Amino acid sequence: QVHVVESGGGLVQPGGSLRLSCAASRSIFNIYAMGWYRQASGKQRELVARIFRSGNTYYADSVKGRFTISKDNAKNTLFLQMNSLKVEDTAVYYCNGNHLLGGLAFDWGSGTQVTVSS
């Protein structure tokens, strides 16, 4: 069983910052893409940011310029630096990987709750 454990969430005021971490149970070096997803209450899970094996990145328009995705292959860990947080960023954040030909690399974790509120 391959799994991930997300951490780093919490309660923060609008404009604040958080850094999320995702520890994987196996190497992420050769995974085609690693990504952060979020699911707000009553909404579908959505892709927030992705980092490809090449190092290229993708961001959803809603977080572009505020969030930065990175990874430490040696530690099998994915990160998401979130700055200038907004109330609408409130959600449970999950990480996972994608194989080149489709399919997820890990079982979904429990996620980490991010709440942005004054």
Buried (B, 14 or more C-beta within 10 A) or exposed (E): EEEBBBBBBEEBEEEBEBBBBBBBEEEBEEBBBBBBBBBBEEEEBEBBBBBBBEEEBBBBEEBEEBBBBBBEBEEBBBBBBBBEBEEEBBBBBBBBBBEEEEEEBBEBBEBBEBBBEE
